[in-house]
Amino acid sequence: MWTIIEQIFPYAIAFTIPLLITALGGLFSERSGVVNIGLEGLMIIGAFSSAITVHFLSDIWKNDTAVLWAALFAAMVAGILFATLHAFASINLSANQIISGVAINLIAAALTIFLARNMTGSGNIGVRGFSPKSVPVLSEIPVLGNLFFTKTYPTTWFILFILFVSTFILYKTRFGLRLRSCGEFPQAAEAAGINVLRIRYAGVLISGAFAGLGGAIIILTYAGEFTGTVSGLGFLALASLIFGQWRPLGVLAATFFFGFASTIANVSQVIPELAVIPPIILKIFPYVVTLIALVVFSKSSQAPKAVGEPFDSAKR
């Protein structure tokens, strides 16, 4: 059993990281008071932007590492630009945030396929991404070395650093306090002199950057090809956000659980001990658990009190 865990653990971490950063982006948006179910579409935009960046820059730049990091940056910029649409509709126009998020998902899926076909001649864009490497010295640590420091991507440590910084910002800085107050009681926040609309814009744009980054990491690590979809991982990240109770460490635990469960489903047929279990059971397991968890924790859920509610500023 332990051998199986050691075999699949690096893949589980690789699968968890894009879920984690996307859910973290959703956390910033919803903590500010704006529901963002457009995470799926923002991930698709990020995946496309990173793939197309690598596709064109690979012939210009000889430094593959620089190309890959440039692709991550391009995905974040694209995510921010696309999230601006959701922010404008939800904040300035007071549109229904659910409908706006659905529109983002639909537009992203269609637009990226259209652009991919016109820019490359194919709806699929294959790229060469990051290579997993073992961390020197740390990979030699008994037990932990094989689990956490073997076959890791550089993006894993980058996202964990973002998680640490985000946690500090949310709970130890003035901006984090203002962001959380806008999601709990925006009227009181405005009375205290906080520009609620500006803070909510910041929350949504951060979610766009993080979700775009999540989509790019999928392409540049284990996927290796843009196909116009991220297989519902944006919705799984949203479920992880709810399951994690809108807290960074809770989101980390939830995304790791879903990442581990999904990895088991993906590698079950190549591991003899797992091959005896019908594949369909393993594939639906993460989603069934998601539904059960959402039902069980729905009554005790501690979502921001003003999330999803339009705010009309008296200063506008």
C-alpha positions as CSV (number, residue, x, y, z in Angstrom):
1,M,0.0,0.0,0.0
2,W,2.8,2.4,0.9
3,T,4.5,1.7,-2.4
4,I,1.3,2.7,-4.2
5,I,1.1,6.0,-2.3
6,E,4.8,6.8,-3.1
7,Q,4.1,6.1,-6.8
8,I,1.1,8.4,-7.2
9,F,1.9,11.1,-4.7
10,P,4.0,13.3,-7.1
11,Y,1.2,13.1,-9.6
12,A,-1.4,14.0,-7.0
13,I,0.6,17.1,-6.1
14,A,0.9,18.1,-9.7
15,F,-2.8,17.7,-10.1
16,T,-3.5,19.6,-6.9
17,I,-1.5,22.7,-7.8
18,P,-3.7,24.2,-10.6
19,L,-6.8,23.4,-8.5
20,L,-5.2,25.2,-5.5
21,I,-4.2,28.4,-7.3
22,T,-7.6,28.6,-9.1
23,A,-9.6,28.1,-5.8
24,L,-7.4,30.7,-4.2
25,G,-8.3,33.1,-6.9
26,G,-12.0,32.3,-6.3
27,L,-11.4,33.0,-2.6
28,F,-10.2,36.5,-3.3
29,S,-13.2,37.2,-5.4
30,E,-15.8,35.9,-3.1
31,R,-14.1,37.3,0.0
32,S,-14.6,40.7,-1.7
33,G,-18.3,39.9,-2.2
34,V,-18.4,38.8,-5.9
35,V,-19.3,35.2,-6.8
36,N,-17.1,34.0,-9.6
37,I,-18.3,30.7,-11.2
38,G,-16.4,31.8,-14.3
39,L,-13.2,30.1,-13.0
40,E,-13.6,27.4,-15.6
41,G,-13.6,29.9,-18.4
42,L,-10.7,31.9,-16.9
43,M,-8.7,28.7,-16.7
44,I,-9.4,27.9,-20.3
45,I,-8.3,31.4,-21.3
46,G,-5.1,31.0,-19.3
47,A,-4.5,27.6,-20.8
48,F,-4.9,28.9,-24.4
49,S,-2.7,32.0,-23.7
50,S,0.1,29.9,-22.3
51,A,0.0,27.4,-25.2
52,I,-0.1,30.1,-27.9
53,T,2.7,32.0,-26.2
54,V,4.9,28.9,-26.2
55,H,3.9,28.1,-29.7
56,F,5.1,31.4,-31.1
57,L,8.0,32.3,-28.7
58,S,9.7,28.9,-29.0
59,D,11.0,29.9,-32.5
60,I,12.2,33.3,-31.3
61,W,13.7,32.6,-27.9
62,K,16.2,29.9,-27.4
63,N,15.8,29.8,-23.7
64,D,13.0,27.3,-23.1
65,T,12.7,28.2,-19.4
66,A,12.2,31.9,-20.1
67,V,9.6,30.9,-22.7
68,L,7.7,28.9,-20.1
69,W,7.7,31.6,-17.5
70,A,6.7,34.1,-20.1
71,A,3.7,31.8,-20.9
72,L,2.7,31.8,-17.3
73,F,2.8,35.6,-17.2
74,A,0.8,35.8,-20.4
75,A,-1.8,33.5,-18.9
76,M,-2.1,35.8,-15.8
77,V,-2.5,38.9,-18.0
78,A,-5.1,37.2,-20.2
79,G,-7.0,36.1,-17.0
80,I,-7.0,39.6,-15.7
81,L,-8.3,41.0,-19.0
82,F,-11.1,38.5,-19.2
83,A,-12.0,38.9,-15.5
84,T,-12.5,42.6,-16.2
85,L,-15.6,41.7,-18.1
86,H,-17.0,39.8,-15.1
87,A,-16.0,42.6,-12.8
88,F,-17.6,45.3,-15.0
89,A,-20.9,43.4,-15.4
90,S,-21.1,42.4,-11.7
91,I,-19.9,45.6,-10.1
92,N,-20.7,48.5,-12.4
93,L,-23.8,47.1,-14.0
94,S,-25.0,45.1,-10.9
95,A,-25.7,42.2,-13.2
96,N,-26.5,38.8,-11.9
97,Q,-23.1,37.4,-11.0
98,I,-24.1,33.8,-11.7
99,I,-25.2,34.6,-15.2
100,S,-22.1,36.7,-15.8
101,G,-19.9,33.8,-14.7
102,V,-21.7,31.4,-17.0
103,A,-21.3,33.8,-19.9
104,I,-17.5,33.9,-19.2
105,N,-17.4,30.1,-19.3
106,L,-19.3,29.9,-22.6
107,I,-17.4,32.6,-24.3
108,A,-14.0,31.3,-23.2
109,A,-14.6,27.8,-24.6
110,A,-15.8,29.0,-28.0
111,L,-13.4,31.9,-28.4
112,T,-10.2,30.0,-27.6
113,I,-11.1,27.2,-30.1
114,F,-11.9,29.8,-32.7
115,L,-8.6,31.6,-32.1
116,A,-6.6,28.4,-32.0
117,R,-7.9,27.2,-35.3
118,N,-7.2,30.6,-37.0
119,M,-3.8,31.2,-35.4
120,T,-2.3,27.7,-35.7
121,G,-4.6,25.8,-38.1
122,S,-5.7,23.4,-35.4
123,G,-8.0,23.4,-32.4
124,N,-5.3,21.6,-30.4
125,I,-1.9,23.2,-29.5
126,G,0.8,20.9,-28.3
127,V,3.6,22.4,-26.2
128,R,6.7,21.3,-24.4
129,G,6.3,22.2,-20.7
130,F,8.3,22.1,-17.5
131,S,10.1,18.9,-16.6
132,P,9.7,17.4,-13.1
133,K,12.9,17.3,-11.1
134,S,13.9,16.1,-7.6
135,V,15.0,18.7,-5.1
136,P,18.7,18.2,-4.2
137,V,19.3,17.0,-0.6
138,L,15.6,17.3,0.4
139,S,14.7,14.4,-1.9
140,E,17.0,12.2,0.1
141,I,15.0,12.6,3.4
142,P,13.5,9.3,4.4
143,V,9.8,9.0,3.6
144,L,9.1,12.7,3.1
145,G,11.7,13.0,0.4
146,N,9.9,10.5,-1.9
147,L,6.5,12.1,-1.2
148,F,7.2,15.8,-1.5
149,F,10.5,16.5,-3.1
150,T,10.8,13.9,-5.8
151,K,9.6,14.6,-9.4
152,T,8.3,18.1,-8.5
153,Y,7.7,21.0,-11.0
154,P,9.1,24.5,-10.3
155,T,5.5,25.8,-10.5
156,T,4.6,23.7,-7.4
157,W,7.0,25.8,-5.2
158,F,5.9,29.0,-7.0
159,I,2.2,28.3,-6.1
160,L,3.0,27.3,-2.5
161,F,4.8,30.6,-2.2
162,I,1.8,32.5,-3.5
163,L,-0.4,30.6,-1.0
164,F,1.8,31.7,1.8
165,V,1.9,35.3,0.6
166,S,-1.9,35.3,0.0
167,T,-2.6,34.0,3.5
168,F,-0.4,36.8,5.0
169,I,-2.1,39.4,2.8
170,L,-5.6,38.3,3.8
171,Y,-5.1,38.2,7.5
172,K,-2.1,40.5,8.3
173,T,-2.5,43.5,6.0
174,R,-4.8,46.5,5.6
175,F,-5.8,45.4,2.1
176,G,-6.8,41.9,3.4
177,L,-8.9,43.4,6.2
178,R,-10.7,45.7,3.7
179,L,-11.2,42.9,1.3
180,R,-12.9,40.7,3.9
181,S,-15.0,43.6,5.2
182,C,-16.3,44.3,1.7
183,G,-17.5,40.7,1.5
184,E,-19.1,40.7,5.0
185,F,-20.6,44.2,5.4
186,P,-19.9,46.5,2.5
187,Q,-22.1,49.3,3.9
188,A,-20.0,49.5,7.1
189,A,-16.8,49.3,5.0
190,E,-18.0,52.3,2.9
191,A,-18.9,54.2,6.1
192,A,-15.3,53.6,7.3
193,G,-14.0,55.3,4.1
194,I,-13.3,52.2,2.1
195,N,-13.9,52.2,-1.7
196,V,-15.9,49.0,-1.9
197,L,-16.1,49.0,-5.7
198,R,-12.4,49.4,-6.1
199,I,-11.7,46.6,-3.5
200,R,-14.2,44.3,-5.3
201,Y,-12.5,45.0,-8.6
202,A,-9.2,44.0,-7.1
203,G,-10.6,40.8,-5.8
204,V,-12.1,39.8,-9.2
205,L,-8.9,40.7,-11.1
206,I,-6.8,38.7,-8.7
207,S,-9.1,35.7,-9.2
208,G,-8.6,36.2,-13.0
209,A,-4.9,36.2,-12.7
210,F,-4.8,33.1,-10.4
211,A,-7.3,31.2,-12.5
212,G,-5.4,32.0,-15.7
213,L,-2.3,30.8,-14.0
214,G,-4.0,27.6,-13.0
215,G,-5.0,26.9,-16.6
216,A,-1.5,27.5,-17.8
217,I,0.0,25.2,-15.2
218,I,-2.2,22.4,-16.5
219,I,-0.8,22.8,-20.0
220,L,2.8,23.3,-19.0
221,T,3.0,20.4,-16.6
222,Y,1.1,17.2,-17.0
223,A,-1.3,17.9,-20.0
224,G,1.1,19.2,-22.6
225,E,-1.6,20.1,-25.1
226,F,-4.4,22.7,-25.3
227,T,-7.7,21.1,-26.4
228,G,-10.2,23.8,-25.6
229,T,-11.2,22.5,-22.2
230,V,-9.8,22.0,-18.6
231,S,-12.2,19.1,-18.0
232,G,-14.3,20.8,-15.4
233,L,-11.4,21.6,-13.0
234,G,-12.7,25.2,-12.6
235,F,-15.9,23.8,-11.1
236,L,-13.9,21.4,-8.9
237,A,-11.8,24.4,-7.7
238,L,-15.1,26.2,-6.9
239,A,-16.3,23.2,-4.9
240,S,-12.9,23.1,-3.1
241,L,-13.4,26.7,-2.2
242,I,-16.7,25.9,-0.6
243,F,-15.4,22.7,1.0
244,G,-12.5,24.7,2.4
245,Q,-14.8,27.3,4.0
246,W,-13.2,30.2,2.2
247,R,-10.0,29.9,4.1
248,P,-6.6,29.4,2.4
249,L,-5.5,26.4,4.5
250,G,-8.9,24.8,4.2
251,V,-8.7,25.3,0.4
252,L,-5.3,23.7,0.4
253,A,-6.7,20.6,2.2
254,A,-9.7,20.4,0.0
255,T,-7.8,20.7,-3.3
256,F,-5.3,18.1,-2.1
257,F,-8.0,15.7,-1.3
258,F,-9.6,16.2,-4.8
259,G,-6.3,16.1,-6.5
260,F,-5.3,12.8,-4.8
261,A,-8.7,11.2,-5.6
262,S,-8.6,12.3,-9.2
263,T,-5.0,11.0,-9.5
264,I,-6.1,7.6,-8.3
265,A,-8.8,7.5,-10.9
266,N,-6.3,8.5,-13.7
267,V,-3.6,6.0,-12.8
268,S,-5.8,3.1,-11.7
269,Q,-5.4,1.1,-14.8
270,V,-1.6,1.1,-14.7
271,I,-1.3,0.1,-11.1
272,P,-2.2,-3.6,-10.6
273,E,-3.5,-3.2,-7.1
274,L,-6.1,-0.6,-8.3
275,A,-6.9,-2.2,-11.6
276,V,-9.3,-4.6,-9.8
277,I,-11.7,-1.6,-9.0
278,P,-14.0,-0.7,-11.9
279,P,-12.6,2.5,-13.5
280,I,-16.0,4.2,-13.6
281,I,-16.2,4.1,-9.8
282,L,-12.8,5.7,-9.4
283,K,-13.5,8.4,-12.0
284,I,-16.8,9.5,-10.4
285,F,-15.5,9.2,-6.9
286,P,-14.2,12.8,-6.5
287,Y,-17.4,14.3,-7.9
288,V,-19.7,12.1,-5.8
289,V,-17.7,13.1,-2.7
290,T,-18.0,16.7,-3.7
291,L,-21.8,16.5,-3.9
292,I,-21.9,14.7,-0.5
293,A,-19.6,17.2,1.1
294,L,-21.6,20.2,-0.2
295,V,-24.8,18.7,1.1
296,V,-23.3,17.9,4.5
297,F,-21.6,21.2,5.0
298,S,-24.2,23.4,3.4
299,K,-25.9,24.3,6.7
300,S,-22.7,25.0,8.5
301,S,-21.1,26.8,5.6
302,Q,-19.5,30.2,6.5
303,A,-19.6,32.0,3.2
304,P,-19.0,35.8,3.3
305,K,-22.4,37.3,4.2
306,A,-22.5,39.8,1.4
307,V,-21.2,37.5,-1.4
308,G,-23.3,37.7,-4.5
309,E,-25.1,40.9,-3.5
310,P,-24.7,43.9,-5.7
311,F,-23.5,47.1,-3.9
312,D,-24.8,50.5,-4.8
313,S,-22.3,53.1,-3.6
314,A,-23.7,56.3,-2.3
315,K,-20.7,58.0,-3.8
316,R,-21.4,57.1,-7.4
